[in-house]
């Protein structure tokens, strides 16, 4: 019997304020998974949809996605002199 339970995956999304307004969002664990939004909430919704589509296409194409374990990705601001 097939289970109706779904797995919940959690990814780190990196939001960067765009010069022209809104946000650009990337997911380091999913190369090429990128989206944008006019505001933070819109960007969150759009990247969630982009991740779901990315995973769906990977599954259909039988592409193995290496799931990065929690704690392996982090971000930190780096200051440089220019």
C-alpha positions as CSV (number, residue, x, y, z in Angstrom):
1,X,0.0,0.0,0.0
2,X,1.4,3.4,-1.0
3,X,1.8,5.9,1.8
4,X,0.3,9.4,1.5
5,X,3.0,10.8,3.8
6,X,5.2,13.4,2.2
7,X,8.7,14.2,3.1
8,X,9.5,17.8,4.2
9,X,12.9,19.1,3.2
10,X,14.5,22.3,4.4
11,X,16.8,24.4,2.4
12,X,18.7,27.6,3.1
13,X,17.7,30.4,0.8
14,X,20.0,33.5,0.4
15,X,18.1,36.7,-0.2
16,X,19.9,39.7,-1.7
17,X,18.3,43.1,-2.1
18,X,18.3,44.0,-5.7
19,X,19.6,47.5,-6.8
20,X,16.4,48.1,-8.8
21,X,14.2,47.0,-5.9
22,X,12.9,43.7,-4.6
23,X,15.1,40.6,-3.9
24,X,17.0,38.0,-5.8
25,X,17.1,34.6,-4.1
26,X,19.4,31.6,-4.5
27,X,19.6,28.2,-2.9
28,X,23.2,27.1,-2.5
29,X,22.4,23.4,-2.1
30,X,20.5,23.4,-5.5
31,X,22.8,24.9,-8.1
32,X,21.0,27.1,-10.6
33,X,17.9,27.4,-8.4
34,X,17.2,31.1,-8.4
35,X,14.2,33.4,-8.2
36,X,13.2,36.9,-7.3
37,X,10.3,38.9,-5.9
38,X,9.1,42.5,-5.6
39,X,9.2,42.3,-1.8
40,X,10.4,39.7,0.8
41,X,7.1,37.8,1.0
42,X,6.9,37.6,-2.8
43,X,10.5,36.4,-3.0
44,X,9.8,33.7,-0.4
45,X,6.8,32.4,-2.2
46,X,8.6,32.4,-5.6
47,X,11.7,30.6,-4.3
48,X,9.5,27.9,-2.6
49,X,7.8,27.3,-6.0
50,X,11.3,27.3,-7.7
51,X,12.6,24.7,-5.3
52,X,9.5,22.5,-5.7
53,X,9.8,22.7,-9.5
54,X,13.6,22.0,-9.3
55,X,13.0,18.9,-7.2
56,X,10.2,17.7,-9.4
57,X,12.3,18.0,-12.6
58,X,15.2,16.3,-10.9
59,X,13.0,13.4,-9.9
60,X,11.4,13.1,-13.4
61,X,14.9,13.1,-15.0
62,X,16.3,10.7,-12.3
63,X,18.9,13.3,-11.4
64,X,20.4,12.5,-8.0
65,X,20.5,15.6,-5.8
66,X,23.0,15.5,-3.0
67,X,21.1,16.9,-0.1
68,X,23.4,19.1,2.0
69,X,23.1,18.3,5.7
70,X,22.2,21.0,8.2
71,X,25.2,22.9,9.3
72,X,27.1,22.5,6.1
73,X,26.0,25.8,4.6
74,X,26.4,29.1,6.3
75,X,26.7,32.7,5.3
76,X,28.5,35.7,6.7
77,X,29.0,39.2,5.5
78,X,32.6,39.9,4.4
79,X,33.8,43.5,4.5
80,X,36.5,44.6,2.0
81,X,38.2,48.0,1.4
82,X,37.8,49.5,-2.0
